[in-house]
Amino acid sequence: MRSKGIPENIRKQSDEIVARFNRANFQDAGCYYETRYKGKYLYLDRNDFGNKGPICRLKYNGKIDNWDFAIFKYSSERYSPDECFFPGEYHVDGTIEGAMRAGMEAYPA
């Protein structure tokens, strides 16, 4: 029987990708991405100097570089997989790095 969640080895790789991205892109330790997992979803939140908030949700499709992206819309307080007109949308490429880059432009620190 196939698991409906994200496999542990993919979670570990995802956490490593996020940690590497944080080291390379945030000079201040008070700003960084954090991961949360629920079922087949990886949620990327950002901690901006103590203010933690959702940025996007990624749906696992069986490969580390093929995630479905949904931006968090503060106007509706929901994740929107259909939203494609936001700053940074051109970074969305199925990767975790692309999602974080899009999030940095959509919601600057």
N, C-alpha and C positions, 0 to 999 in steps of 0.2 A: 504494500500500500504506500502510495506516495505522500510525503508530508506536504501540508498546505502552507507551512511557514518557510522562512528563509533558512537554509542549512547553516549550521554553526560555522563551518569553514568560510562561507561567504560573509557571514556577519563579522568574523575576525578580519578578513581581507578588507571589508568595508570600513571597519574602525581604523585600520592601518592607513587606508586612503585618506580618510578624514583627518587623522592626526598629521600625516605628511602635508596635506593641503594647509592645515592650520599653521604649521611651522613655516611654510614657504610664503604665506600670504598675509599673516597677521603679525605685525611687529610688536604689538602690545598684548601681553598675556591676558588682558581683560576682555578681549574680543576673540571668539572662536566658535566653530560649529560643534554641535553635539549630536549624537545619534540616539534614536529610540526605535525599537522594533515592535511590531504587532502583526502577527500573521505573516502575510506576504508583503508587508509594507515596511520600508525604511523611512523614518521621519527625520528630516534634518532641521534642527532648531539652531538658533544662534544666540549665544550669550554675548551681549554687548554691555560690558562693564556692569554686570549684575542684573541687567534687564534681559531676561530670556524670553524668546518668542519663536513661534513656528515660521519656517521659511518655505519648505516644500515637502512633498511626499513622493517617494519613489516606489513603484510596484515592481517586484522581482519577477523577471521573465525567464529565469533559468540560466542566465549568464551574468558575469560581473560587469560587463560593459553594454548591457541591453536592458535598461530600466525604463519604465513609463514614468513620465514626469507630471506632477500636478503642483502648481504654485498655490501658496496660501493667500487667500484674498481677505484682507482685514475688513473690507467693506461688508462682506457677507459672513465672515468668520468661518469659511469653508475652504477646502482644497478644491481647486478647479483644474481638471485635466484638459479641459477644452480651451482654456485661456491661452492665447498666443500673442497678444499684443501687450507686452510689458517690457520695460527696459531690461536688456540682457537675454531676451528670449532666444537670440541667435546662438547662445552658448549651449542650449539644450541639445545634446547629441547622444543621449542614452547612457552617458557615463555619470558617475557620482561627482567627478571633478567638474563636468559641464554644468550639473545642477547647482553646485556651490558657486560657480562663477556667475551663473544667472541670478542666483539669490543675492550676491554681492551688489549687482547692479540694480535689481528690483528693489532691494531694501538695503541701502548703504548704511554702514555703521556710523 
